[in-house]
Amino acid sequence: MRRTTKALPFVPTEIHVSTFEDEKGLLGILSIQTTEGILDLALDLTTADAVANAVKEIRSKLAPER
């Protein structure tokens, strides 16, 4: 059965940034503590750029006079 209603967005309460390196290379780790638990994201350079661009787009809509 498919969900017919949208879930509410998680509310961030803390954000932590770190890096991790293994034999495949370096990854950025973005850990977001939310009201529902921890969301950990592993980001390569391409993904980190995409997330940064998405945040930039959101910021431009939140504070258009900047």
N, C-alpha and C positions, 0 to 999 in steps of 0.2 A: 504494500500500500504506500502510495506517495504522500508526503506531507503537503498539505494545501495552504498552510500558513507559514510565514517567514519566522525564523527564530530571531529573538532579540540579539543585538550585537553584544559581544563581551565588552565589559568596561575595564580598561587597563588601570591597575593600581600601582604597578612598578614596572620598570623596564631596565634590563641589564644587557650589556654587550660584551662578548668575549670572542676569542678565536680558537680554532682547533686545527691541528695539522696532523695528517697521516701520510701514508705512502702515496696517496692520490693528490695531495696538495693541501693548501690552506682554505679553510672555510670560516666565515663569520657566523657566530651564533647570536641570535637575537632572542632573548628570553623575556616574555611578557607575562607578568603575573596579572591575572584577571579575577573578577569576582567569582568565576567558575573553576579556576585552577590555573596551571602554568601552560603556556603555549610556547614551545621552543621551535625556532626556525633555523635551519642550516642554510646559509646563503653563499653561493659562489659569486664571483665578481659580476656576472651578467644579471643574476637575480638581485643582487644588492643594488645595482644600478636601476633596475625596474622598480624596486620598492622605493628607492629614493625619488624617482620621477613621480611615482604615484603619490607619495607624501607631499611633494612639491605642488602637485595639482590640487590636492585637498587644501593645502595652506593658502593657495591663491584664491580659493573660493571662500575660505573662512575669513581672510583678511585682505579683501581686494584692493584696499587703498595703499598697501605696502609696495 
